[in-house]
Amino acid sequence: MNGNGISLRDLVDKWLAPTRSIPAKVIEIGRFGSGGVRFVRLEGAVSNCPLSIVFFRHGHGAWDVFPPVPDTPAMGTRLFAA
């Protein structure tokens, strides 16, 4: 991971704030889409209410709660001189 991204551990601490009495549990790990985007689904509790969050790994190595935007084909408008 580069220095610009947030680690999965930091996001789990931010969103779920796990403790010994209320730990964050990994529920599912996998990939989806044609690009094989990695995801991890964790379960914990916030204010004694159960919460499940899916974290997505982006191409630059950082994790986020939003899935990465898929690469789409693009056409250039630049004209080449003959």
PyMOL commands that set and color helices and strands:
alter all, ss='L'
color gray80, all
select helices_A, chain A and resi 8-16
alter helices_A, ss='H'
color red, helices_A
select strands_A, chain A and resi 25-32+37-46+49-57+63-64
alter strands_A, ss='S'
color yellow, strands_A
deselect
rebuild
show_as cartoon
